[in-house]
Amino acid sequence: MEIPPQKGSSYSSDAGNVDMIDVKTAVQIAANHLGTLYEGYKIYDILLEEVERSEDGKWWLVTLGFSRPLPPQSIPALLKAWGAPDYKREFKVFQIDSTDGLVRSMKIRKV
């Protein structure tokens, strides 16, 4: 799931004229990282859920949600008959450095 970088995806901040990545670029980086880490797994319905800039401006916190199929044996037949979903929704929060675009962490977000 490679998303090409956008042109003009950086800007100068007022604090020290440091080039920083913008929100679109941060989201692209998170989506690319998710695609790389989950390569070979069946994930779908990947959506941007939240984006937040840290108070000090050093980090982008990007939350992506996606669905994964549940193993067939994990859904009881009765629940299946009632229309229980056969997937699990998961959320990951990516901490991305706003100056160099490197992913510093990926954490599970509990809902």
N, C-alpha and C positions, 0 to 999 in steps of 0.2 A: 504494500500500500504506500507507494512513494508519491508524495505530493511535491511538485516542482516549486522551487523558491520563486517568490514574487519579485519583480523589479521594484526598486525603490523601497526595499523592506527595512531600511534602517533610517534613523533620524538622529539629529544632534540634540542632546538634552541641554537644558539650561544650566545644569550644574556641571561646569567644567568642560563643556563641549566634548563629551565622551560619546562616541558612536554607540548606540544601543539598538537592540533589535526591537521591532514593534510587535504588537499583539498578534498580528496575522502570522508573522514569522515564527513566533513562539508556539503557536498552535500547530503550524506545519511541522516544526521540529518534534513536538510531542507525538503527533500522528505518525510521523516516520519512525520514531523510536518504538512506538507501540507495534507497528507493523513488522519491524525487524525482530523484536523480542518474541512476538507471537507467530512468527513465520512457521508455517506447517500446521498450525492449529486452526480449527474452524471458528473464527470469530466474525461477527457481522453486526449490522446496525451500529456502526461506530459513529458516535455523536459527541460534539463538543457540549459539555455540561456547564462548566464554569471556567472563568479566567479571572485571576486576581494578580495585581502587582503588589509586591511586599511594600510595607510602609517606607523602608529605606531605599526602594527602587532597585535593589540588587537582583531581585528574582521575579520571574513570572511563575505563577502557580496555575497550571493548566490541568483541568479535570476532564478526562475523556471517559465516556461510558460505552460499553459494548456488550453484546450478547454472546453466550457460549452454549452449545448444546449440552444438556445433561445426559449422563450415561443412561441407557434405557432401563437398566435394573434399578435406578434410583427413584423412579416414579411408579408408585403402586398402581396397579391396573384400575382400581376404583377411582383414583384421582385422575388418571388419564381419561376415563370415561366421562368424568365431569368437566373435562376440558382444561385441566391443569396445564400450565405452560411446560413445554419440553426444553426450556432454555433457562439459563441463569444470567441475570444482568449483573455486570461487574463495573466498578469504577476505579480508575487509577488517577492519582495526582502526580504530575510531573513538575519537579522544581528545576527551572531552566535559568541559567545565568543570563541576565539581561544585557551583558556586554559582549560575551563571546558565543552565546547560544548553546553552550554545552549543557547536557542534561546531568544534573547533580544527583537527582534521586527520582525514584518512582515508588510511590506508596499506595497501599490499598486505602480507598476511601469507603468507610462504612456508612450506610444510609439507614 
